[in-house]
Amino acid sequence: MALPPFFFAATLKLVRAGAIACAVLIVAALRLAATGAPDARQIFEQGQQALNQGDLPAAEKAFRQVLEVEPNNVGAHGNLAVVYMRRHEWKPALAQLRAAEKLAPNMAGIRLNIGLVYYRQADYPHAIAPFASVVRDQPDSMQARYLLGLCHFFTEHYDDAIQTLQPMWSQESRNLSYLYVMSMAAGKAGRKDLDEQATRQLLEVGQNSAELHLFLGKAQLAHYMYDRALEEFEKAAQIDPKAPFVHYYLGTAHQRRNEFELARQEFLKDIVIEPDVAYNYDQLGEVCYALNQIPDAERYFKQALHLDANLVTSEYGLAKIYKEQGRYPEALKALNAVIETDPKSSSVHYLRGQVLSAMDRRIEAKQAFDEALRLKQATRDELERKISGQQTADPQLAHEER
């Protein structure tokens, strides 16, 4: 059945607007809507228009109405997922995408959005499989390939990151973010030749820009060279004091040097530039906790979680505060939330054991202490690495989606 011109226009409009759903997903969605009952088709079109205009409540209502008539409408499931993704409601978004995937397993756009749901929650291990499946089916998908490479990079699979990203060199060798990741991954993987090639290109392309000094500082930070990192970040700030993430990394460098008041000031500066970056509030919570500014620390941790409910460092920070204040039920609730996201942290289980012991729940406390000991001997504590600075969050790269 031929699609009327309106459907192609609607698809093009969404693509130009940078909508989450891929054009292939939308076209398939409209095709299914067009073959249904006239009422369902009309409602679908209304939902599409509402989605174009950013009227998410109206779009949600329309697509749900379509599903009441046509429960197997892939497009309605997919676009309902887009509504939830724009609201950062990840669980219902994933549920709708899984329903769409079951109905149309060969549609790469659905799997791309599944990967994006995990990626936006910083759940990089689970994002790898859907992104890899898109790259397998569509090797020329630059978005899927780049995000897959970043996922490998964030999970410290550096050889896989290089293998995934290197085919993009001809298209991306003027992109500083790409060159930075290639250089860092090559260095970690012992690929000296590729590291030098990427670094030379990074310096050539970056010239003396704030962005170049930001990346150079991040490289120094990753190697625990905090003084040199601070110098690079200061150069970036001198060139462009309003550049995104410059003050975040200045704050991080000061924090690593235990200069907590200076760190606090820099994170506050970055909030003025980027008020919706959860990591700023997370780190403000950490430095305020170190400065014994506990009410401020609690407020910042809560703000971070409001922006990113999966930020386990903020949840852990709240748990420490609640435990010290004798607010044991709240501490236990926070720790349980951390364990749901990061079950392999020995430090979390140990703190949970302390809280349970204070609540006189001795059997559960012993189980928590035993689990903490087992994990400490068996695995790396990723949460502890993040808190101690051995693993530095990279919100700049994490915000890239192509």
C-alpha atoms as one frame of an Amber mdcrd trajectory, in Angstrom:
protein
   0.000   0.000   0.000   1.484   3.353  -1.033   2.010   5.887   1.702   0.461
   9.329   1.193   2.840  12.327   0.948   1.907  13.432   4.493   3.622  10.392
   5.978   6.954  11.127   4.275   6.694  14.804   5.233   6.063  13.866   8.856
   9.087  11.570   8.817  11.358  14.218   7.296  10.148  16.780   9.815  11.064
  14.511  12.724  14.488  13.769  11.295  15.228  17.471  10.813  14.070  18.137
  14.371  16.521  15.561  15.707  13.820  13.219  17.012  14.981  10.134  18.861
  13.170   7.636  16.641  14.941   6.737  13.418  13.311   7.487  10.085  13.101
   3.789   9.268  11.158   3.184  12.475   8.749   6.017  11.769   8.124   4.949
   8.168   7.330   1.404   9.316   5.131   2.816  12.048   3.139   4.912   9.609
   2.811   2.004   7.207   1.217  -0.083   9.923  -1.041   2.779  10.916  -2.111
   3.269   7.318  -3.227  -0.353   6.964  -5.416  -0.215  10.073  -8.885   1.099
  10.664  -9.520   4.698   9.580 -10.067   5.804  13.169  -6.770   4.306  14.304
  -4.990   5.909  11.368  -6.435   9.316  12.176  -5.520   8.992  15.842  -1.999
   7.918  14.878  -1.607  11.005  12.693  -2.772  13.168  15.585  -0.204  11.534
  17.828   2.482  12.087  15.199   1.625  15.772  14.954   1.658  16.108  18.728
   5.082  14.435  18.837   6.359  16.817  16.153   5.164  19.761  18.240   6.578
  18.445  21.517   3.130  17.920  23.052   4.092  14.715  24.859   0.858  14.209
  26.887  -1.263  14.428  23.722   1.135  12.135  21.843   1.082   9.569  24.643
  -2.711   9.600  24.777  -3.037   9.158  21.011  -0.568   6.279  20.713  -2.180
   4.495  23.661  -5.538   4.825  21.945  -4.057   3.282  18.797  -2.732   0.355
  20.841  -6.184  -0.248  22.311  -7.427  -0.850  18.763  -4.235  -2.367  17.313
  -2.108  -3.852  20.135   0.463  -5.098  17.612   1.079  -1.705  15.994   4.863
  -1.427  15.942   4.769   2.291  15.231   2.571   3.093  18.185   4.862   1.100
  20.497   7.951   2.758  19.022   6.645   6.309  19.178   5.243   5.794  22.664
   8.785   4.791  23.620  10.024   8.071  22.113   7.595   9.956  24.360   9.019
   8.218  27.430  12.619   8.701  26.284  12.091  12.432  25.970  10.786  12.426
  29.541  13.730  10.312  30.713  11.259   7.625  31.817  13.534   4.765  30.912
  11.651   1.709  32.195   8.403   2.315  30.285  10.454   3.375  27.238  12.333
   0.085  27.311   9.101  -1.881  27.778   7.580  -0.279  24.671  10.739  -0.824
  22.638  10.919  -4.477  23.663   7.302  -4.889  22.565   8.141  -3.286  19.217
  11.273  -5.439  18.866   9.256  -8.600  19.420   6.881  -7.588  16.624   9.635
  -6.379  14.254  12.945  -8.046  15.237  14.677  -7.047  11.997  14.078  -3.307
  12.416  17.453  -1.791  13.299  15.952   1.516  14.436  14.203  -0.174  17.343
  17.431  -1.783  18.534  19.261   1.526  18.175  16.767   3.157  20.532  17.068
   0.242  22.976  20.799   0.910  23.046  20.125   4.620  23.589  17.885   3.879
  26.583  20.730   1.986  28.260  23.340   4.524  27.120  21.461   7.480  28.570
  21.349   5.699  31.919  25.130   5.164  31.739  24.446   1.414  31.599  27.122
   0.904  28.989  27.508  -2.889  29.371  23.844  -3.461  28.450  23.982  -0.921
  25.605  26.705  -2.874  23.801  24.568  -5.725  22.443  21.851  -3.622  20.762
  24.372  -1.188  19.288  26.522  -4.094  18.057  23.497  -5.669  16.361  22.811
  -2.419  14.492  26.445  -2.155  13.368  26.325  -5.782  12.240  23.221  -5.161
  10.119  24.128  -1.610   9.067  27.937  -1.223   9.075  27.592   2.332   7.739
  25.496   3.523  10.701  27.881   6.112  12.113  25.730   6.830  15.167  25.505
   3.190  16.230  29.201   2.572  15.546  30.341   5.659  17.456  28.138   4.897
  20.473  29.262   1.265  20.454  32.872   2.437  20.453  32.193   4.764  23.381
  30.521   1.931  25.300  33.605  -0.240  24.822  35.769   2.704  25.897  33.711
   3.409  29.037  33.785  -0.279  30.016  37.577  -0.335  29.495  37.467  -2.739
  26.534  40.046  -0.695  24.688  40.892  -3.140  21.889  37.196  -3.450  21.064
  36.857   0.348  21.107  39.697   0.696  18.605  38.324  -2.039  16.347  34.908
  -0.385  16.340  36.029   3.227  15.907  39.023   2.921  13.578  36.869   2.427
  10.426  35.460   5.922  11.084  38.859   7.633  10.760  38.296   9.093   7.298
  34.997  10.685   8.377  35.922  11.676  11.941  39.613  12.615  11.885  38.685
  16.301  12.323  36.528  15.526  15.374  38.403  16.233  18.609  36.215  13.950
  20.737  36.824  11.055  18.362  40.570  11.699  18.262  40.746  11.936  22.048
  38.990   8.585  22.492  41.204   6.953  19.855  44.344   8.294  21.513  43.276
   7.220  24.995  42.100   3.782  23.883  45.279   3.202  21.891  47.410   4.229
  24.853  45.548   1.890  27.192  45.773  -0.961  24.650  49.507  -0.479  24.101
  49.039   0.683  20.502  51.807   3.287  20.547  51.670   3.933  16.799  47.950
   4.669  16.805  48.231   6.707  20.009  50.892   8.927  18.417  48.913   9.250
  15.179  45.731  10.259  17.000  47.595  12.650  19.303  49.347  14.387  16.379
  46.023  14.780  14.610  44.394  16.041  17.813  47.051  18.756  18.210  46.846
  19.726  14.536  43.074  19.989  14.468  42.689  21.525  17.919  45.264  24.277
  17.436  45.154  26.355  20.638  41.437  25.993  21.312  39.764  25.642  24.696
  38.438  22.260  23.585  41.967  21.015  22.831  43.255  22.015  26.280  40.182
  20.403  27.831  40.993  17.078  26.174  44.685  17.350  27.032  43.728  18.002
  30.653  41.409  15.019  30.682  44.237  12.825  29.419  46.473  14.036  32.249
  43.637  13.494  34.731  43.221   9.903  33.548  46.906   9.317  34.304  46.562
  10.871  37.803  48.774  13.832  36.825  46.584  16.339  38.604  48.923  19.341
  38.547  49.422  19.129  34.775  45.720  18.501  34.264  44.921  21.631  36.245
  47.266  23.668  34.050  45.495  22.515  30.892  42.037  23.175  32.308  43.107
  26.660  33.398  44.337  27.368  29.849  40.967  26.215  28.507  39.135  28.497
  30.943  41.320  31.467  29.963  40.501  30.942  26.285  36.779  30.346  26.806
  35.480  30.657  30.395  31.981  29.617  29.272  33.030  26.465  27.438  30.949
  23.422  28.485  32.568  21.171  31.099  35.708  23.305  31.540  34.728  24.299
  35.074  33.511  20.776  35.819  36.981  19.423  35.103  38.663  22.298  36.918
  36.563  21.322  39.914  37.506  17.676  39.475  41.232  18.519  39.357  40.977
  20.629  42.522  38.980  17.870  44.188  41.679  15.307  43.384  44.206  17.669
  45.007  41.958  17.886  48.108  41.312  21.570  47.425  37.644  21.202  48.209
  36.619  24.847  48.481  38.184  25.643  45.110  36.471  22.565  43.670  33.121
  23.721  45.054  33.500  27.113  43.383  34.277  25.541  39.993  31.336  23.129
  40.091  29.043  26.043  40.922  30.403  27.929  37.905  29.665  24.980  35.640
  26.114  24.772  36.976  25.524  28.316  35.721  26.569  27.169  32.240  25.005
  23.674  32.393  22.256  23.549  35.016  21.028  20.104  33.970  24.274  18.104
  34.258  23.760  15.719  37.165  27.485  15.129  37.682  27.988  18.733  38.830
  25.562  18.242  41.708  26.986  14.804  42.469  30.496  16.226  42.830  29.209
  19.212  44.773  27.685  16.727  47.184  31.061  15.016  47.539  33.037  18.206
  48.177  30.425  19.605  50.578  30.530  16.297  52.460  34.334  16.618  52.644
  33.907  20.207  53.912  31.415  18.957  56.531  28.677  21.042  54.928  26.213
  18.211  55.386  22.880  19.971  54.650  24.335  21.263  51.372  25.767  17.849
  50.547  22.377  16.201  51.061  20.657  18.832  48.920  23.130  18.417  46.061
  22.981  14.616  46.137  19.195  14.799  45.931  19.365  17.240  43.010  21.769
  14.919  41.202  19.367  12.006  41.645  16.483  14.162  40.469  18.372  14.645
  37.208  19.735  11.101  37.009  18.013   8.511  39.185  20.757   5.948  38.448
  23.672   7.984  39.780  24.827   5.520  42.419  27.550   7.783  43.827  24.896
  10.274  44.937  22.717   7.523  46.384  25.741   6.192  48.256  26.555   9.703
  49.477  23.042  10.070  50.877  23.341   6.678  52.553  26.519   7.787  54.360
  24.817  10.957  55.564  21.714   9.117  56.747  23.787   6.496  58.552  25.823
   9.139  60.392  22.618  10.951  61.385  21.000   7.747  62.665  18.381   7.792
  59.891  18.784   4.074  59.358  15.632   3.227  57.357  16.486   5.990  54.874
  20.094   4.817  54.700  18.978   1.253  54.061  16.586   2.363  51.329  19.368
   4.310  49.610  21.797   1.394  49.843  19.223  -1.024  48.439  18.812   1.343
  45.482  22.582   1.326  44.947  22.713  -2.468  45.078  19.942  -2.703  42.489
  22.179  -0.789  40.077  25.621  -1.878  41.315  25.336  -5.231  43.130  29.090
  -5.937  43.093  30.335  -3.093  45.284  31.919  -4.427  48.459  31.837  -0.966
  50.065  28.068  -0.747  49.613  27.466  -4.141  51.202  29.814  -3.263  54.067
  27.981   0.007  54.779  24.693  -1.860  54.515  25.976  -4.315  57.105  26.789
  -1.424  59.445  23.309   0.035  59.022  21.620  -3.319  59.606  23.781  -3.885
  62.665  22.730  -0.492  64.049  19.115  -1.528  63.463  19.803  -4.724  65.449
  19.117  -6.895  62.405  22.114  -9.088  63.161  21.520 -12.010  60.814  21.051
  -9.724  57.820  24.040  -7.646  58.935  26.270 -10.731  58.995  25.079 -11.697
  55.526  25.922  -8.215  54.258  29.396  -8.286  55.854  30.055 -11.753  54.412
  29.001 -10.557  50.962  31.243  -7.498  51.291  34.217  -9.711  52.127  33.483
 -12.075  49.245  33.196  -9.232  46.745  36.325  -7.503  48.039  38.314 -10.659
  47.344  36.650 -11.487  44.017  35.943  -8.282  42.112  36.993  -4.687  41.577
  34.841  -2.209  43.437  33.807   0.132  40.620  31.895   2.450  42.939  34.919
   2.863  45.183  37.061   3.593  42.127  34.674   6.378  41.106  34.545   7.904
  44.579  38.311   7.734  45.096  39.082   9.223  41.694  40.676   6.087  40.250
  37.924   6.142  37.637  36.850   9.614  36.517  33.382  10.142  35.080  33.368
  11.694  31.620  30.072  13.558  31.234  31.399  15.369  28.169  31.680  12.148
  26.150  28.618  10.623  27.793  26.467  13.458  26.413  27.522  12.706  22.844
  25.020  10.776  20.739  25.954  11.945  17.221
